[in-house]
Amino acid sequence: MRQLEQLSFFRHLEYVEQLSAEGDFDCARIEHQEYKEIDLRDTRISDSVLLDVTFAGGAFGAARFTDVWMRDVVMTGSHLSDSQWRDVELGSCAWVGTDAIGTELRRVIFEGCKLEGVNLRGAVLDSVTFRDCVLRDVDLGEAKVTSVTFPGTRITSLALNKARLKKVDFRGAEGLSITDGLDALRGATVTPVQLMELAPTFAAAFGLVVKE
């Protein structure tokens, strides 16, 4: 993840405090803010920075984030359904109890982030990296997941029911726990150790009884 000063649009940033639905924010610097139940549906944010920002609740339906750099941004109980994220970098951010059904993530980097209780059913993830993250109770059911990697990431209770995986590489993950949708793994790569860790889940899914 790049440093703030390395961004091509860094010198053009202007401080912004007020955000609104259907707004169009370009080269905005949003810093040290806390928003409660804000309505940002159909908002477009591009070539912008969000630093130390908290969103408690809030609606982001169909919002578009393009070339956005985020650090220490927390979203709790927020609604991100059908939002679009393209060329976005998130560092030390958190999505907790977040509804992100149908969200589109393309060329997105999560670094040192936490995703807990996140519903990404039907989402599109393309060229996404989760680096040194924690993913807990994340639902990717019916999602289309392509070219996604998890270096240094701990994955607990991942749901993949009816997900479509292609070029998904779990080998760098520190832990891998899948609750359902094991058949979706046909489009993924795991290590021999991870395969052994998943063995009890496979056995339970197929009704296998393992005895010595």
LUMFIVEX-352584 format. One record per atom (N, C-alpha, C): residue in one letter; atom name; x, y, z. Coordinates in Angstrom, 2 decimals, decimal comma. Layout:
# LUMFIVEX-352584
   dogu   milum        c1        c2        c3
      A      CA         X         Y         Z
...
//
This chain:
# LUMFIVEX-352584
   dogu   milum        c1        c2        c3
      M       N      0,85     -1,20      0,00
      M      CA      0,00      0,00      0,00
      M       C      0,88      1,24      0,00
      R       N      0,53      2,21     -0,83
      R      CA      1,32      3,42     -0,95
      R       C      1,16      4,33      0,26
      Q       N      2,16      5,17      0,48
      Q      CA      2,05      6,21      1,49
      Q       C      1,23      7,37      0,93
      L       N      0,66      8,14      1,83
      L      CA     -0,21      9,24      1,42
      L       C      0,48     10,17      0,43
      E       N      1,73     10,51      0,71
      E      CA      2,45     11,46     -0,12
      E       C      2,81     10,91     -1,50
      Q       N      2,67      9,60     -1,68
      Q      CA      2,99      8,99     -2,96
      Q       C      1,83      9,03     -3,96
      L       N      0,68      9,44     -3,51
      L      CA     -0,49      9,47     -4,39
      L       C     -0,33     10,55     -5,45
      S       N     -0,68     10,23     -6,68
      S      CA     -0,51     11,18     -7,78
      S       C     -1,34     12,44     -7,60
      F       N     -2,44     12,33     -6,86
      F      CA     -3,33     13,48     -6,66
      F       C     -3,15     14,16     -5,31
      F       N     -2,09     13,79     -4,58
      F      CA     -1,90     14,29     -3,21
      F       C     -1,91     15,82     -3,15
      R       N     -1,20     16,48     -4,04
      R      CA     -1,09     17,94     -3,99
      R       C     -2,39     18,66     -4,36
      H       N     -3,32     17,93     -4,90
      H      CA     -4,58     18,55     -5,32
      H       C     -5,71     18,35     -4,30
      L       N     -5,41     17,69     -3,20
      L      CA     -6,45     17,40     -2,22
      L       C     -6,92     18,65     -1,50
      E       N     -8,23     18,70     -1,24
      E      CA     -8,83     19,79     -0,49
      E       C     -9,68     19,21      0,62
      Y       N     -9,61     19,81      1,81
      Y      CA    -10,35     19,30      2,97
      Y       C    -11,85     19,43      2,75
      V       N    -12,55     18,35      3,09
      V      CA    -14,01     18,31      2,99
      V       C    -14,55     17,72      4,28
      E       N    -15,59     18,34      4,84
      E      CA    -16,21     17,82      6,06
      E       C    -17,62     17,30      5,78
      Q       N    -18,37     18,01      4,96
      Q      CA    -19,75     17,65      4,72
      Q       C    -19,87     16,73      3,51
      L       N    -20,50     15,58      3,72
      L      CA    -20,77     14,64      2,64
      L       C    -22,27     14,52      2,47
      S       N    -22,71     14,18      1,26
      S      CA    -24,15     14,13      1,01
      S       C    -24,47     13,09     -0,05
      A       N    -25,72     12,61     -0,03
      A      CA    -26,18     11,66     -1,02
      A       C    -26,13     12,28     -2,41
      E       N    -25,81     11,44     -3,38
      E      CA    -25,72     11,85     -4,78
      E       C    -24,68     12,95     -5,00
      G       N    -23,75     13,07     -4,06
      G      CA    -22,69     14,06     -4,21
      G       C    -21,60     13,57     -5,14
      D       N    -20,79     14,50     -5,59
      D      CA    -19,68     14,18     -6,49
      D       C    -18,42     14,82     -5,90
      F       N    -17,57     13,99     -5,28
      F      CA    -16,41     14,50     -4,56
      F       C    -15,14     14,04     -5,27
      D       N    -14,35     15,00     -5,71
      D      CA    -13,11     14,72     -6,42
      D       C    -11,96     15,42     -5,71
      C       N    -10,87     14,70     -5,49
      C      CA     -9,70     15,25     -4,78
      C       C    -10,10     15,78     -3,40
      A       N    -10,91     15,01     -2,70
      A      CA    -11,36     15,39     -1,36
      A       C    -10,47     14,73     -0,31
      R       N    -10,17     15,48      0,74
      R      CA     -9,43     14,94      1,89
      R       C    -10,38     14,99      3,09
      I       N    -10,84     13,81      3,48
      I      CA    -11,81     13,68      4,56
      I       C    -11,07     13,07      5,74
      E       N    -10,92     13,82      6,81
      E      CA    -10,00     13,43      7,87
      E       C    -10,58     13,72      9,25
      H       N    -10,36     12,77     10,19
      H      CA    -10,75     12,93     11,60
      H       C    -12,23     13,30     11,73
      Q       N    -13,08     12,49     11,10
      Q      CA    -14,51     12,74     11,14
      Q       C    -15,26     11,51     11,66
      E       N    -16,43     11,75     12,23
      E      CA    -17,30     10,67     12,66
      E       C    -18,71     10,96     12,15
      Y       N    -19,23     10,03     11,38
      Y      CA    -20,56     10,20     10,79
      Y       C    -21,49      9,12     11,31
      K       N    -22,69      9,52     11,69
      K      CA    -23,68      8,57     12,19
      K       C    -24,90      8,57     11,27
      E       N    -25,22      7,38     10,76
      E      CA    -26,38      7,18      9,89
      E       C    -26,40      8,16      8,72
      I       N    -25,26      8,40      8,13
      I      CA    -25,17      9,30      6,99
      I       C    -25,72      8,62      5,74
      D       N    -26,33      9,41      4,88
      D      CA    -26,88      8,90      3,63
      D       C    -25,95      9,30      2,48
      L       N    -25,23      8,32      1,94
      L      CA    -24,32      8,57      0,83
      L       C    -24,69      7,71     -0,38
      R       N    -25,96      7,41     -0,52
      R      CA    -26,40      6,63     -1,67
      R       C    -26,14      7,40     -2,97
      D       N    -25,66      6,65     -3,96
      D      CA    -25,38      7,22     -5,29
      D       C    -24,32      8,32     -5,26
      T       N    -23,51      8,35     -4,22
      T      CA    -22,42      9,33     -4,14
      T       C    -21,20      8,82     -4,90
      R       N    -20,46      9,74     -5,51
      R      CA    -19,23      9,37     -6,21
      R       C    -18,05     10,04     -5,52
      I       N    -17,07      9,24     -5,11
      I      CA    -15,85      9,76     -4,49
      I       C    -14,67      9,24     -5,30
      S       N    -13,85     10,15     -5,83
      S      CA    -12,74      9,73     -6,67
      S       C    -11,49     10,55     -6,37
      D       N    -10,32      9,93     -6,61
      D      CA     -9,03     10,60     -6,37
      D       C     -9,04     11,30     -5,01
      S       N     -9,42     10,55     -3,98
      S      CA     -9,64     11,16     -2,67
      S       C     -9,01     10,33     -1,56
      V       N     -8,95     10,93     -0,38
      V      CA     -8,36     10,31      0,80
      V       C     -9,34     10,37      1,96
      L       N     -9,49      9,24      2,66
      L      CA    -10,24      9,19      3,91
      L       C     -9,28      8,70      4,98
      L       N     -9,07      9,51      6,01
      L      CA     -8,10      9,20      7,05
      L       C     -8,74      9,38      8,42
      D       N     -8,73      8,32      9,24
      D      CA     -9,29      8,37     10,59
      D       C    -10,75      8,84     10,54
      V       N    -11,57      8,05      9,86
      V      CA    -12,99      8,36      9,70
      V       C    -13,81      7,18     10,19
      T       N    -14,88      7,46     10,93
      T      CA    -15,78      6,42     11,42
      T       C    -17,17      6,63     10,86
      F       N    -17,73      5,56     10,31
      F      CA    -19,11      5,57      9,84
      F       C    -19,90      4,59     10,70
      A       N    -20,79      5,11     11,53
      A      CA    -21,66      4,27     12,36
      A       C    -23,00      4,18     11,64
      G       N    -23,30      2,99     11,12
      G      CA    -24,49      2,87     10,29
      G       C    -24,23      3,56      8,96
      G       N    -25,27      4,07      8,38
      G      CA    -25,11      4,80      7,13
      G       C    -25,45      3,97      5,91
      A       N    -25,89      4,66      4,85
      A      CA    -26,29      4,01      3,61
      A       C    -25,36      4,43      2,48
      F       N    -24,76      3,45      1,82
      F      CA    -23,83      3,70      0,72
      F       C    -24,29      3,01     -0,55
      G       N    -25,56      2,67     -0,64
      G      CA    -26,07      1,94     -1,79
      G       C    -25,72      2,62     -3,11
      A       N    -25,13      1,84     -4,03
      A      CA    -24,76      2,32     -5,36
      A       C    -23,73      3,45     -5,34
      A       N    -23,07      3,66     -4,20
      A      CA    -21,99      4,65     -4,16
      A       C    -20,80      4,13     -4,97
      R       N    -19,98      5,05     -5,50
      R      CA    -18,84      4,67     -6,32
      R       C    -17,56      5,27     -5,73
      F       N    -16,60      4,40     -5,43
      F      CA    -15,29      4,81     -4,92
      F       C    -14,26      4,45     -5,99
      T       N    -13,58      5,45     -6,52
      T      CA    -12,59      5,22     -7,58
      T       C    -11,29      5,93     -7,24
      D       N    -10,18      5,19     -7,27
      D      CA     -8,88      5,76     -6,92
      D       C     -8,94      6,47     -5,56
      V       N     -9,37      5,72     -4,56
      V      CA     -9,52      6,26     -3,21
      V       C     -8,54      5,55     -2,28
      W       N     -7,93      6,32     -1,38
      W      CA     -6,96      5,82     -0,40
      W       C     -7,57      6,00      0,99
      M       N     -7,67      4,90      1,74
      M      CA     -8,29      4,94      3,06
      M       C     -7,35      4,37      4,11
      R       N     -7,28      5,03      5,24
      R      CA     -6,54      4,49      6,37
      R       C     -7,30      4,80      7,66
      D       N     -7,38      3,78      8,55
      D      CA     -8,09      3,92      9,83
      D       C     -9,53      4,37      9,61
      V       N    -10,17      3,76      8,63
      V      CA    -11,58      4,02      8,36
      V       C    -12,40      2,84      8,89
      V       N    -13,38      3,13      9,74
      V      CA    -14,19      2,09     10,37
      V       C    -15,63      2,23      9,92
      M       N    -16,20      1,12      9,45
      M      CA    -17,61      1,08      9,09
      M       C    -18,29      0,01      9,93
      T       N    -19,26      0,40     10,74
      T      CA    -19,98     -0,55     11,57
      T       C    -21,47     -0,45     11,27
      G       N    -22,07     -1,59     10,94
      G      CA    -23,50     -1,60     10,65
      G       C    -23,87     -0,79      9,43
      S       N    -22,94     -0,62      8,52
      S      CA    -23,20      0,19      7,32
      S       C    -23,78     -0,68      6,20
      H       N    -24,45     -0,02      5,27
      H      CA    -25,08     -0,71      4,15
      H       C    -24,38     -0,29      2,86
      L       N    -23,61     -1,22      2,29
      L      CA    -22,81     -0,93      1,10
      L       C    -23,35     -1,62     -0,15
      S       N    -24,56     -2,14     -0,08
      S      CA    -25,09     -2,94     -1,18
      S       C    -24,99     -2,23     -2,52
      D       N    -24,50     -2,98     -3,52
      D      CA    -24,40     -2,49     -4,90
      D       C    -23,45     -1,32     -5,06
      S       N    -22,59     -1,08     -4,09
      S      CA    -21,58     -0,03     -4,25
      S       C    -20,44     -0,56     -5,11
      Q       N    -19,66      0,35     -5,68
      Q      CA    -18,54     -0,01     -6,55
      Q       C    -17,24      0,54     -5,99
      W       N    -16,23     -0,32     -5,92
      W      CA    -14,92      0,06     -5,41
      W       C    -13,89     -0,33     -6,46
      R       N    -13,22      0,66     -7,04
      R      CA    -12,24      0,39     -8,08
      R       C    -10,94      1,13     -7,79
      D       N     -9,83      0,40     -7,82
      D      CA     -8,51      0,98     -7,54
      D       C     -8,51      1,69     -6,19
      V       N     -8,93      0,96     -5,16
      V      CA     -9,02      1,49     -3,80
      V       C     -8,02      0,77     -2,91
      E       N     -7,36      1,52     -2,03
      E      CA     -6,43      0,97     -1,06
      E       C     -6,95      1,25      0,34
      L       N     -7,08      0,20      1,16
      L      CA     -7,57      0,34      2,52
      L       C     -6,52     -0,19      3,48
      G       N     -6,05      0,64      4,41
      G      CA     -5,06      0,23      5,39
      G       C     -5,59      0,40      6,80
      S       N     -5,47     -0,64      7,61
      S      CA     -5,91     -0,61      9,02
      S       C     -7,36     -0,16      9,13
      C       N     -8,18     -0,65      8,22
      C      CA     -9,61     -0,31      8,22
      C       C    -10,42     -1,48      8,78
      A       N    -11,69     -1,23      9,08
      A      CA    -12,55     -2,28      9,60
      A       C    -13,96     -2,16      9,02
      W       N    -14,48     -3,30      8,57
      W      CA    -15,89     -3,42      8,22
      W       C    -16,48     -4,42      9,20
      V       N    -17,42     -3,97     10,02
      V      CA    -18,00     -4,83     11,05
      V       C    -19,52     -4,78     10,93
      G       N    -20,15     -5,97     10,85
      G      CA    -21,60     -6,01     10,73
      G       C    -22,09     -5,24      9,53
      T       N    -21,38     -5,41      8,42
      T      CA    -21,65     -4,61      7,22
      T       C    -22,36     -5,42      6,15
      D       N    -23,39     -4,82      5,57
      D      CA    -24,14     -5,45      4,49
      D       C    -23,58     -4,94      3,16
      A       N    -22,92     -5,82      2,42
      A      CA    -22,29     -5,42      1,16
      A       C    -22,76     -6,32      0,02
      I       N    -24,03     -6,70      0,04
      I      CA    -24,58     -7,57     -1,00
      I       C    -24,44     -6,91     -2,37
      G       N    -23,94     -7,67     -3,33
      G      CA    -23,83     -7,16     -4,68
      G       C    -22,76     -6,11     -4,90
      T       N    -21,91     -5,91     -3,91
      T      CA    -20,84     -4,92     -4,04
      T       C    -19,81     -5,39     -5,08
      E       N    -19,24     -4,44     -5,79
      E      CA    -18,23     -4,74     -6,79
      E       C    -16,88     -4,20     -6,34
      L       N    -15,91     -5,09     -6,17
      L      CA    -14,56     -4,72     -5,75
      L       C    -13,58     -5,12     -6,84
      R       N    -12,95     -4,15     -7,48
      R      CA    -12,00     -4,43     -8,55
      R       C    -10,68     -3,69     -8,26
      R       N     -9,60     -4,44     -8,28
      R      CA     -8,26     -3,88     -8,03
      R       C     -8,25     -3,15     -6,68
      V       N     -8,63     -3,88     -5,66
      V      CA     -8,72     -3,34     -4,31
      V       C     -7,70     -4,03     -3,42
      I       N     -7,03     -3,26     -2,56
      I      CA     -6,07     -3,80     -1,60
      I       C     -6,56     -3,53     -0,19
      F       N     -6,73     -4,60      0,59
      F      CA     -6,99     -4,49      2,02
      F       C     -5,69     -4,87      2,74
      E       N     -5,17     -3,99      3,56
      E      CA     -3,91     -4,27      4,26
      E       C     -4,09     -4,00      5,75
      G       N     -3,89     -5,04      6,58
      G      CA     -4,05     -4,88      8,02
      G       C     -5,46     -4,55      8,42
      C       N     -6,43     -5,04      7,66
      C      CA     -7,84     -4,71      7,91
      C       C     -8,57     -5,85      8,62
      K       N     -9,73     -5,52      9,17
      K      CA    -10,60     -6,53      9,78
      K       C    -11,97     -6,47      9,12
      L       N    -12,42     -7,63      8,63
      L      CA    -13,77     -7,77      8,12
      L       C    -14,47     -8,81      8,97
      E       N    -15,47     -8,40      9,71
      E      CA    -16,17     -9,30     10,62
      E       C    -17,68     -9,14     10,46
      G       N    -18,34    -10,27     10,22
      G      CA    -19,78    -10,21     10,04
      G       C    -20,16     -9,42      8,79
      V       N    -19,44     -9,66      7,70
      V      CA    -19,67     -8,92      6,46
      V       C    -20,40     -9,81      5,45
      N       N    -21,50     -9,30      4,93
      N      CA    -22,30    -10,03      3,95
      N       C    -21,95     -9,56      2,55
      L       N    -21,20    -10,38      1,83
      L      CA    -20,79    -10,08      0,46
      L       C    -21,46    -11,02     -0,54
      R       N    -22,66    -11,47     -0,22
      R      CA    -23,36    -12,39     -1,11
      R       C    -23,61    -11,71     -2,46
      G       N    -23,34    -12,45     -3,51
      G      CA    -23,57    -11,93     -4,84
      G       C    -22,61    -10,84     -5,27
      A       N    -21,56    -10,63     -4,51
      A      CA    -20,59     -9,59     -4,83
      A       C    -19,66    -10,05     -5,96
      V       N    -18,93     -9,09     -6,52
      V      CA    -17,90     -9,38     -7,51
      V       C    -16,57     -8,91     -6,95
      L       N    -15,63     -9,83     -6,79
      L      CA    -14,28     -9,50     -6,34
      L       C    -13,31     -9,89     -7,45
      D       N    -12,62     -8,92     -8,00
      D      CA    -11,70     -9,16     -9,11
      D       C    -10,38     -8,44     -8,82
      S       N     -9,30     -9,21     -8,78
      S      CA     -7,97     -8,65     -8,50
      S       C     -7,95     -7,93     -7,15
      V       N     -8,33     -8,67     -6,12
      V      CA     -8,39     -8,14     -4,75
      V       C     -7,33     -8,84     -3,90
      T       N     -6,64     -8,07     -3,07
      T      CA     -5,64     -8,61     -2,16
      T       C     -6,04     -8,32     -0,72
      F       N     -6,06     -9,36      0,11
      F      CA     -6,24     -9,21      1,55
      F       C     -4,88     -9,53      2,18
      R       N     -4,15     -8,50      2,60
      R      CA     -2,80     -8,71      3,13
      R       C     -2,79     -8,45      4,64
      D       N     -2,39     -9,47      5,40
      D      CA     -2,28     -9,35      6,87
      D       C     -3,61     -8,89      7,47
      C       N     -4,69     -9,48      7,01
      C      CA     -6,02     -9,10      7,49
      C       C     -6,61    -10,19      8,38
      V       N     -7,75     -9,88      8,98
      V      CA     -8,56    -10,85      9,71
      V       C     -9,94    -10,87      9,06
      L       N    -10,33    -12,04      8,56
      L      CA    -11,66    -12,22      7,99
      L       C    -12,41    -13,21      8,86
      R       N    -13,49    -12,74      9,47
      R      CA    -14,26    -13,59     10,38
      R       C    -15,75    -13,47     10,05
      D       N    -16,38    -14,62      9,83
      D      CA    -17,82    -14,64      9,50
      D       C    -18,12    -13,78      8,28
      V       N    -17,37    -14,02      7,22
      V      CA    -17,60    -13,32      5,95
      V       C    -18,36    -14,26      5,01
      D       N    -19,43    -13,76      4,42
      D      CA    -20,28    -14,57      3,54
      D       C    -20,06    -14,16      2,09
      L       N    -19,48    -15,07      1,31
      L      CA    -19,27    -14,85     -0,12
      L       C    -20,20    -15,73     -0,96
      G       N    -21,32    -16,12     -0,38
      G      CA    -22,27    -16,94     -1,11
      G       C    -22,69    -16,30     -2,42
      E       N    -22,67    -17,11     -3,49
      E      CA    -23,09    -16,67     -4,83
      E       C    -22,22    -15,54     -5,39
      A       N    -21,09    -15,27     -4,76
      A      CA    -20,19    -14,22     -5,25
      A       C    -19,34    -14,75     -6,40
      K       N    -18,86    -13,84     -7,23
      K      CA    -17,93    -14,17     -8,29
      K       C    -16,56    -13,66     -7,86
      V       N    -15,64    -14,57     -7,59
      V      CA    -14,35    -14,22     -6,99
      V       C    -13,23    -14,63     -7,94
      T       N    -12,48    -13,65     -8,43
      T      CA    -11,46    -13,91     -9,44
      T       C    -10,14    -13,23     -9,07
      S       N     -9,06    -13,97     -9,15
      S      CA     -7,71    -13,43     -8,91
      S       C     -7,63    -12,72     -7,55
      V       N     -7,96    -13,46     -6,51
      V      CA     -7,94    -12,93     -5,14
      V       C     -6,90    -13,70     -4,33
      T       N     -6,10    -12,97     -3,54
      T      CA     -5,07    -13,59     -2,71
      T       C     -5,23    -13,14     -1,26
      F       N     -4,64    -13,93     -0,33
      F      CA     -4,81    -13,69      1,09
      F       C     -3,48    -13,79      1,86
      P       N     -2,42    -13,15      1,44
      P      CA     -1,13    -13,31      2,14
      P       C     -1,19    -12,81      3,59
      G       N     -0,80    -13,70      4,51
      G      CA     -0,75    -13,33      5,92
      G       C     -2,09    -13,11      6,57
      T       N     -3,16    -13,53      5,93
      T      CA     -4,51    -13,28      6,44
      T       C     -5,08    -14,50      7,15
      R       N     -5,74    -14,24      8,27
      R      CA     -6,40    -15,32      9,01
      R       C     -7,88    -15,34      8,64
      I       N     -8,35    -16,49      8,16
      I      CA     -9,72    -16,62      7,67
      I       C    -10,48    -17,59      8,56
      T       N    -11,55    -17,10      9,18
      T      CA    -12,36    -17,91     10,09
      T       C    -13,82    -17,84      9,67
      S       N    -14,45    -19,00      9,53
      S      CA    -15,88    -19,08      9,22
      S       C    -16,23    -18,34      7,93
      L       N    -15,58    -18,76      6,85
      L      CA    -15,85    -18,19      5,53
      L       C    -16,93    -19,03      4,84
      A       N    -17,97    -18,38      4,35
      A      CA    -19,06    -19,07      3,65
      A       C    -18,90    -18,88      2,15
      L       N    -18,95    -19,99      1,41
      L      CA    -18,74    -19,94     -0,04
      L       C    -19,88    -20,60     -0,81
      N       N    -21,04    -20,72     -0,21
      N      CA    -22,15    -21,43     -0,84
      N       C    -22,48    -20,84     -2,22
      K       N    -22,36    -21,67     -3,25
      K      CA    -22,66    -21,30     -4,63
      K       C    -21,77    -20,18     -5,17
      A       N    -20,64    -19,94     -4,52
      A      CA    -19,69    -18,94     -5,03
      A       C    -18,95    -19,52     -6,24
      R       N    -18,48    -18,64     -7,10
      R      CA    -17,71    -19,05     -8,28
      R       C    -16,30    -18,50     -8,14
      L       N    -15,34    -19,39     -7,93
      L      CA    -13,96    -18,99     -7,71
      L       C    -13,10    -19,31     -8,93
      K       N    -12,22    -18,38     -9,25
      K      CA    -11,28    -18,57    -10,35
      K       C     -9,97    -17,89    -10,00
      K       N     -8,89    -18,63    -10,05
      K      CA     -7,56    -18,10     -9,73
      K       C     -7,54    -17,48     -8,33
      V       N     -8,17    -18,15     -7,39
      V      CA     -8,16    -17,70     -5,99
      V       C     -7,09    -18,48     -5,25
      D       N     -6,18    -17,79     -4,60
      D      CA     -5,02    -18,41     -3,97
      D       C     -5,05    -18,21     -2,46
      F       N     -5,32    -19,30     -1,74
      F      CA     -5,36    -19,24     -0,28
      F       C     -4,00    -19,59      0,34
      R       N     -3,00    -19,88     -0,45
      R      CA     -1,76    -20,44      0,09
      R       C     -1,05    -19,54      1,09
      G       N     -1,20    -18,24      0,97
      G      CA     -0,53    -17,35      1,91
      G       C     -1,29    -17,11      3,19
      A       N     -2,51    -17,62      3,28
      A      CA     -3,33    -17,39      4,47
      A       C     -2,75    -18,14      5,67
      E       N     -2,81    -17,52      6,84
      E      CA     -2,28    -18,14      8,05
      E       C     -3,25    -19,17      8,62
      G       N     -4,51    -19,04      8,32
      G      CA     -5,51    -20,00      8,77
      G       C     -6,64    -20,01      7,77
      L       N     -7,33    -21,14      7,64
      L      CA     -8,42    -21,23      6,67
      L       C     -9,53    -22,11      7,22
      S       N    -10,66    -21,47      7,54
      S      CA    -11,82    -22,18      8,06
      S       C    -13,02    -21,83      7,21
      I       N    -13,64    -22,86      6,61
      I      CA    -14,78    -22,66      5,73
      I       C    -16,00    -23,37      6,30
      T       N    -17,11    -22,65      6,40
      T      CA    -18,30    -23,22      7,02
      T       C    -19,18    -23,96      6,03
      D       N    -19,28    -23,46      4,79
      D      CA    -20,07    -24,16      3,77
      D       C    -19,58    -23,75      2,39
      G       N    -20,08    -24,48      1,39
      G      CA    -19,67    -24,19      0,03
      G       C    -18,32    -24,76     -0,34
      L       N    -17,99    -25,91      0,24
      L      CA    -16,68    -26,50     -0,05
      L       C    -16,50    -26,82     -1,53
      D       N    -17,59    -27,11     -2,23
      D      CA    -17,47    -27,43     -3,64
      D       C    -16,98    -26,24     -4,46
      A       N    -17,13    -25,02     -3,92
      A      CA    -16,65    -23,83     -4,62
      A       C    -15,13    -23,78     -4,68
      L       N    -14,46    -24,57     -3,86
      L      CA    -13,00    -24,55     -3,82
      L       C    -12,37    -25,13     -5,08
      R       N    -13,16    -25,64     -5,99
      R      CA    -12,58    -26,21     -7,21
      R       C    -11,85    -25,14     -8,03
      G       N    -12,11    -23,87     -7,77
      G      CA    -11,41    -22,80     -8,47
      G       C    -10,34    -22,14     -7,63
      A       N     -9,90    -22,84     -6,58
      A      CA     -8,93    -22,24     -5,65
      A       C     -7,69    -23,12     -5,50
      T       N     -6,63    -22,51     -4,96
      T      CA     -5,39    -23,22     -4,66
      T       C     -5,12    -23,15     -3,17
      V       N     -4,83    -24,30     -2,56
      V      CA     -4,50    -24,36     -1,13
      V       C     -3,21    -25,16     -0,97
      T       N     -2,61    -25,05      0,20
      T      CA     -1,41    -25,82      0,50
      T       C     -1,81    -27,20      1,04
      P       N     -0,89    -28,17      1,04
      P      CA     -1,19    -29,47      1,64
      P       C     -1,62    -29,35      3,10
      V       N     -0,98    -28,45      3,84
      V      CA     -1,34    -28,26      5,25
      V       C     -2,77    -27,73      5,37
      Q       N     -3,13    -26,77      4,53
      Q      CA     -4,49    -26,24      4,57
      Q       C     -5,51    -27,32      4,21
      L       N     -5,15    -28,17      3,27
      L      CA     -6,05    -29,26      2,90
      L       C     -6,29    -30,18      4,08
      M       N     -5,25    -30,46      4,86
      M      CA     -5,41    -31,28      6,05
      M       C     -6,28    -30,57      7,09
      E       N     -6,11    -29,26      7,21
      E      CA     -6,93    -28,51      8,15
      E       C     -8,41    -28,55      7,77
      L       N     -8,67    -28,60      6,47
      L      CA    -10,05    -28,62      5,99
      L       C    -10,66    -30,02      5,99
      A       N     -9,83    -31,04      6,22
      A      CA    -10,30    -32,42      6,15
      A       C    -11,52    -32,69      7,03
      P       N    -11,55    -32,25      8,30
      P      CA    -12,74    -32,50      9,11
      P       C    -14,01    -31,88      8,52
      T       N    -13,86    -30,70      7,91
      T      CA    -15,01    -30,05      7,30
      T       C    -15,49    -30,83      6,09
      F       N    -14,54    -31,32      5,28
      F      CA    -14,90    -32,16      4,14
      F       C    -15,62    -33,42      4,61
      A       N    -15,09    -34,04      5,66
      A      CA    -15,70    -35,27      6,17
      A       C    -17,13    -35,04      6,63
      A       N    -17,34    -33,94      7,35
      A      CA    -18,69    -33,63      7,83
      A       C    -19,63    -33,33      6,67
      A       N    -19,14    -32,64      5,66
      A      CA    -19,98    -32,26      4,53
      A       C    -20,44    -33,47      3,73
      F       N    -19,57    -34,48      3,63
      F      CA    -19,90    -35,66      2,84
      F       C    -20,35    -36,84      3,70
      G       N    -20,56    -36,60      4,97
      G      CA    -21,05    -37,64      5,85
      G       C    -20,06    -38,77      6,08
      L       N    -18,79    -38,47      5,98
      L      CA    -17,77    -39,50      6,17
      L       C    -17,54    -39,76      7,65
      V       N    -17,35    -41,02      7,99
      V      CA    -16,99    -41,40      9,35
      V       C    -15,53    -41,85      9,31
      V       N    -14,69    -41,19     10,06
      V      CA    -13,26    -41,50     10,06
      V       C    -12,92    -42,22     11,36
      K       N    -12,44    -43,44     11,23
      K      CA    -12,07    -44,24     12,40
      K       C    -10,72    -44,90     12,16
      E       N    -10,02    -45,14     13,24
      E      CA     -8,76    -45,87     13,14
      E       C     -9,05    -47,37     13,23
//
